[in-house]
Amino acid sequence: MADFSLPFFPPATQREDQRAAVLAAMARVYDAGRYVLGEEVASFEREYAAATGTVYAVGVGNGLEALHLSLRALGVQLGDEVLVPSNTYVATWLAVSHAGATPVPVEPDPATSNLDPNRLAAALTSRTRGIVPVHLYGQPCDMAAIGAFAQAHKLWVVEDNAQAQGATWQAQPTGSFGQLNATSFYPTKNLGALGDGGAITTNDADLAAAVRRLRNYGTTQRYISEVQGYNSRLDELQAAVLRVKLPRLPAWTQQRRQLAAWYHEYLAGIPDLRLPTVAADAEPVWHLYVVHTPRRDELRQQLAVAGIETLVHYPVPPYQQPAYAGLHLPPQPVAEQLAATCLSLPLWPGMTEAMVVRVADEVRRFMQVT
Ligand SMILES: *Cc1c(COP(=O)(O)O)cnc(C)c1O
């Protein structure tokens, strides 16, 4: 057995420095006695909007619902088509389907794994209503090109910012480009709650009001449902926890950037191993550090033997999921190629340079010797 063990997700010891503050925040909610849509959610919404450089944030139940309610607020309906990356997490597609529309895949740029703006035109039809770019792995998409295409074709944009809280494109925060933007506070995200949570950010007062209404049975006034809404509210306890963590996010992001820089340095020059590419205008937040190699499965196995836990994001693209068999979509070779070769290495705030060196040494040994 390995004498070394590096988990993919941060161990409990990494939570110690927040323990007292988080428990105090939870006690505050307990004592206040208001458990749904109280002061904590309202305050977190103000603080998260400010951190994202938007006017409004609306707390919702999770990231999937943040996407779904955004599409609903934009009037998406049956028969509409929405352009989505072919290689995203399935939630992006499910949100489109839940709104009654059809997800239309657009292949990524293989270098960045992000939606390739040059491929949007080929996917456009008279039914296309909008685009959901996903800042995969915390790498911002080319929002200038996507925004220009959307404007030229009168499409809306909803960013899926679940993996990129704190990232910027041309110095503007992701989550502030689209008409509405969705994020997730699932525990493993860069800004994670102690359970499910999500938010929608926007600069549009009417759209903010629309998603506020949709998250709470379609009501603005108690017991009057103006539209057929949903129950998808950010929990008061989760909001209190997120308020403790939000001010710490910039420091965690700095640590992630340092760890990514070390990976770049120590993994450089290994044959058959492709490191992440960062676009010139992007400041990523390294939700994941993803390398590519045709020998992915063997390398993953070797790292496991060496005590290093890795994951694959994602092994099966949405269009190949049984849930989407009914769409009969043609092969998406770029998505397929990326899914077959991608490997996510451990990267979490609190990891040390020595840990990165250890991972890099194991990768180098396997890739060069065998
Ligand atoms: C996590 C994630 C979601 C879904 O968020 P949940 O809060 O788990 O519903 C959507 N899109 C992407 C890209 C994600 O990583």
The ligand as an SDF file (V2000), in Angstrom:
LIG
                    3D

 15 15  0  0  0  0  0  0  0  0999 V2000
  -22.6180   21.6770  -10.4120 C   0  0  0  0  0  0  0  0  0  0  0  0
  -23.0140   22.1240  -11.7530 C   0  0  0  0  0  0  0  0  0  0  0  0
  -24.3620   22.3710  -12.0800 C   0  0  0  0  0  0  0  0  0  0  0  0
  -25.5080   21.9990  -11.1880 C   0  0  0  0  0  0  0  0  0  0  0  0
  -25.4870   22.5140   -9.9160 O   0  0  0  0  0  0  0  0  0  0  0  0
  -26.3470   21.7860   -8.7570 P   0  0  0  0  0  0  0  0  0  0  0  0
  -26.3170   22.7860   -7.6580 O   0  0  0  0  0  0  0  0  0  0  0  0
  -25.6590   20.5180   -8.4290 O   0  0  0  0  0  0  0  0  0  0  0  0
  -27.7180   21.5710   -9.2980 O   0  0  0  0  0  0  0  0  0  0  0  0
  -24.6520   22.8880  -13.3180 C   0  0  0  0  0  0  0  0  0  0  0  0
  -23.6880   23.1260  -14.2210 N   0  0  0  0  0  0  0  0  0  0  0  0
  -22.3950   22.8720  -13.9620 C   0  0  0  0  0  0  0  0  0  0  0  0
  -21.3760   23.1760  -15.0120 C   0  0  0  0  0  0  0  0  0  0  0  0
  -22.0170   22.3530  -12.7310 C   0  0  0  0  0  0  0  0  0  0  0  0
  -20.7320   22.0960  -12.4890 O   0  0  0  0  0  0  0  0  0  0  0  0
  1  2  1  0
  2  3  1  0
  2 14  2  0
  3  4  1  0
  3 10  2  0
  4  5  1  0
  5  6  1  0
  6  7  2  0
  6  8  1  0
  6  9  1  0
 10 11  1  0
 11 12  2  0
 12 13  1  0
 12 14  1  0
 14 15  1  0
M  END
$$$$
